[in-house]
Amino acid sequence: MKRFLRNAVYPNRCPFCDSVIEESRCACTYCSGRLPEYSMKKYAYGGYFCAAPFRYDGVFAEAVKRFKYRRRSNYTDDMGFYIVNSILELYTPEEIGNFDLVTCVPMHIKDLRVRKHNQAELLGRACAKILEKEYAETLDKIRYNKKQHTLKASERRENVKGVFTCRDPELVKDKNVLIIDDIITTGATLGECAKILKKAGCASVSCAVFCASAGV
């Protein structure tokens, strides 16, 4: 009954075109046939590898925008499915097996109050569930800064310095951590998060997102 009511109010929708689809599907038949064959490889600042199933353009960019700004949280599981597919494709079985924790890029409390959800957290929890890994909040955003997309690529690294802190160094000490976010462009934000976790004692930090920009 709970599932029926949930589907009646929040039906499963194709994240790429927003059409209603069967609960067992991750995309409509039309969009499924247009998906790229291979995932994208990207590096966050500092050399941290990042896997992404899609390029940030077209229907994939629109999916992210609806997810973030139009509260399409019912995309979460489907988007998580595609992120995990890219992880399985681009990371080795040994690397995946060694992941101890899945975490996400945090939001500042001001933004969280407006948006009501952290899209990276939703995706992180979904990926952790699929991968059967522990999910944990490892970072806090302690300083409000300018939006990265409003800045030039050369300004973004400076904009995220001193923005994040590790919540509990003991939690991440000697752990292999996978950070999840929705988008990577220059890699400044993910790189800064990874740097903070490494300073806190992480053994390794890896990344995965839903979309990656083609350029720097």
C-alpha positions as CSV (number, residue, x, y, z in Angstrom):
1,M,0.0,0.0,0.0
2,K,2.9,2.4,0.9
3,R,4.5,1.7,-2.5
4,F,1.2,2.2,-4.3
5,L,0.6,5.6,-2.6
6,R,4.2,6.7,-3.2
7,N,4.0,5.8,-6.9
8,A,0.7,7.6,-7.2
9,V,2.1,10.8,-5.8
10,Y,5.7,10.5,-6.9
11,P,5.7,8.2,-9.9
12,N,9.0,6.9,-11.3
13,R,10.1,9.2,-14.1
14,C,12.8,9.0,-16.7
15,P,15.5,11.3,-15.5
16,F,16.3,12.4,-19.0
17,C,12.9,13.3,-20.4
18,D,10.8,13.3,-17.2
19,S,8.2,10.9,-18.7
20,V,6.5,8.4,-16.3
21,I,8.0,5.0,-16.6
22,E,7.6,1.6,-14.9
23,E,9.0,1.3,-11.4
24,S,11.5,-1.4,-12.6
25,R,13.0,0.9,-15.3
26,C,15.7,3.5,-15.0
27,A,14.9,5.3,-18.2
28,C,12.2,5.3,-20.9
29,T,12.8,3.1,-24.0
30,Y,13.6,6.1,-26.2
31,C,16.2,7.6,-23.9
32,S,17.7,4.2,-23.1
33,G,18.6,3.9,-26.8
34,R,20.4,7.3,-26.8
35,L,22.7,6.7,-23.8
36,P,26.4,6.8,-24.5
37,E,28.3,3.5,-24.7
38,Y,31.2,4.5,-22.5
39,S,31.6,6.4,-19.3
40,M,33.8,9.5,-18.9
41,K,37.1,9.7,-17.1
42,K,37.9,12.9,-15.3
43,Y,40.3,14.1,-12.6
44,A,39.6,16.4,-9.7
45,Y,42.2,18.9,-8.8
46,G,45.1,17.1,-7.1
47,G,44.8,14.1,-9.4
48,Y,41.9,12.3,-7.8
49,F,40.2,10.0,-10.4
50,C,36.5,10.6,-11.1
51,A,34.0,8.4,-13.0
52,A,31.0,9.8,-14.7
53,P,28.4,8.1,-16.9
54,F,27.4,11.2,-18.8
55,R,28.7,14.4,-20.3
56,Y,27.2,17.6,-18.9
57,D,25.1,18.7,-21.8
58,G,21.7,18.0,-23.5
59,V,19.3,15.8,-21.7
60,F,21.9,14.9,-19.1
61,A,22.4,18.5,-18.0
62,E,18.6,19.0,-17.9
63,A,18.3,15.9,-15.7
64,V,20.7,17.4,-13.2
65,K,18.9,20.8,-13.2
66,R,15.5,19.3,-12.6
67,F,17.0,17.1,-9.8
68,K,18.6,20.0,-8.1
69,Y,16.2,22.9,-8.6
70,R,12.8,21.3,-9.3
71,R,13.0,18.8,-6.5
72,R,12.9,15.7,-8.6
73,S,14.2,13.5,-5.8
74,N,12.3,10.6,-7.4
75,Y,15.3,10.5,-9.9
76,T,17.6,9.5,-7.1
77,D,17.7,5.8,-7.4
78,D,17.9,5.9,-11.2
79,M,20.7,8.4,-11.2
80,G,22.5,6.4,-8.6
81,F,22.2,3.3,-10.8
82,Y,24.0,5.1,-13.7
83,I,26.7,6.4,-11.4
84,V,27.4,3.0,-10.0
85,N,27.5,1.6,-13.6
86,S,30.3,4.0,-14.4
87,I,32.1,3.0,-11.2
88,L,31.9,-0.6,-12.2
89,E,33.2,0.2,-15.6
90,L,36.1,2.5,-14.7
91,Y,37.3,1.2,-11.3
92,T,38.8,-2.2,-10.9
93,P,37.0,-4.9,-8.8
94,E,39.8,-4.6,-6.2
95,E,39.4,-0.9,-5.9
96,I,35.6,-1.2,-5.5
97,G,36.0,-3.9,-3.0
98,N,38.4,-1.7,-1.0
99,F,36.0,1.2,-0.6
100,D,35.2,1.5,3.1
101,L,33.0,4.5,3.1
102,V,30.8,6.4,0.6
103,T,30.3,10.1,1.3
104,C,29.3,13.3,-0.5
105,V,30.1,16.9,-1.1
106,P,28.3,18.9,1.6
107,M,26.2,22.0,1.2
108,H,26.2,25.1,3.4
109,I,23.3,25.4,5.8
110,K,22.1,28.5,4.0
111,D,21.7,26.6,0.7
112,L,20.2,23.6,2.4
113,R,17.5,25.7,3.9
114,V,16.5,27.0,0.5
115,R,16.8,23.8,-1.5
116,K,15.6,21.5,1.3
117,H,17.9,18.7,0.2
118,N,21.5,18.1,-0.8
119,Q,21.4,16.4,-4.1
120,A,24.9,14.9,-3.6
121,E,23.8,13.3,-0.3
122,L,20.8,11.7,-2.0
123,L,23.1,10.3,-4.7
124,G,25.7,9.2,-2.2
125,R,23.2,7.3,-0.2
126,A,21.8,5.6,-3.3
127,C,25.2,4.6,-4.5
128,A,26.2,3.3,-1.1
129,K,23.1,1.1,-1.0
130,I,23.7,-0.3,-4.5
131,L,27.4,-1.0,-3.7
132,E,26.5,-2.3,-0.3
133,K,28.9,0.0,1.4
134,E,28.6,2.2,4.5
135,Y,27.5,5.8,3.9
136,A,28.7,8.5,6.2
137,E,28.7,12.3,6.4
138,T,32.4,13.0,6.6
139,L,32.6,16.7,5.6
140,D,31.0,20.0,6.6
141,K,30.8,23.2,4.6
142,I,31.8,25.8,7.2
143,R,32.1,28.9,5.0
144,Y,29.6,30.4,2.5
145,N,31.3,31.1,-0.8
146,K,30.4,32.2,-4.3
147,K,28.7,29.7,-6.6
148,Q,31.3,27.9,-8.6
149,H,29.4,28.1,-11.9
150,T,29.5,31.9,-11.6
151,L,33.3,32.0,-11.7
152,K,36.0,31.5,-14.2
153,A,37.9,28.2,-14.1
154,S,41.0,30.1,-12.8
155,E,39.0,31.5,-9.9
156,R,37.4,28.3,-8.7
157,R,40.3,26.7,-6.8
158,E,40.7,29.8,-4.7
159,N,36.9,30.1,-4.1
160,V,36.8,26.7,-2.3
161,K,39.9,27.1,-0.1
162,G,39.0,26.9,3.6
163,V,35.4,26.1,2.8
164,F,35.3,22.5,4.0
165,T,36.4,20.7,7.2
166,C,36.4,17.0,8.2
167,R,33.7,16.2,10.6
168,D,35.4,13.3,12.4
169,P,39.0,12.4,11.6
170,E,38.7,9.2,13.5
171,L,35.9,8.1,11.2
172,V,38.0,8.4,8.0
173,K,41.4,7.5,9.4
174,D,43.1,4.8,7.2
175,K,39.8,4.4,5.2
176,N,39.3,4.3,1.4
177,V,36.6,6.9,0.7
178,L,34.4,7.4,-2.3
179,I,33.0,10.9,-2.7
180,I,29.8,11.3,-4.7
181,D,28.6,14.6,-6.3
182,D,26.2,15.5,-9.2
183,I,28.7,17.3,-11.5
184,I,32.4,17.8,-12.0
185,T,33.6,20.7,-14.1
186,T,37.1,22.0,-13.2
187,G,37.3,19.5,-10.3
188,A,38.1,22.3,-7.8
189,T,35.3,21.3,-5.3
190,L,35.9,17.6,-5.4
191,G,39.7,18.2,-5.2
192,E,39.3,20.4,-2.2
193,C,37.1,17.8,-0.4
194,A,39.5,15.0,-1.3
195,K,42.5,17.1,0.1
196,I,40.7,17.7,3.4
197,L,39.9,14.0,3.8
198,K,43.5,13.0,3.0
199,K,44.8,15.5,5.5
200,A,42.4,13.9,8.0
201,G,44.1,10.6,7.5
202,C,42.2,8.8,4.7
203,A,44.2,6.1,3.0
204,S,42.7,7.0,-0.4
205,V,40.0,9.1,-2.0
206,S,38.1,8.4,-5.2
207,C,35.3,10.2,-6.9
208,A,32.2,9.6,-9.0
209,V,29.5,11.9,-10.3
210,F,26.5,11.8,-12.6
211,C,27.8,14.3,-15.2
212,A,31.2,15.6,-16.2
213,S,32.0,18.6,-18.3
214,A,34.0,18.0,-21.5
215,G,36.5,20.8,-20.9
216,V,38.7,22.0,-18.1
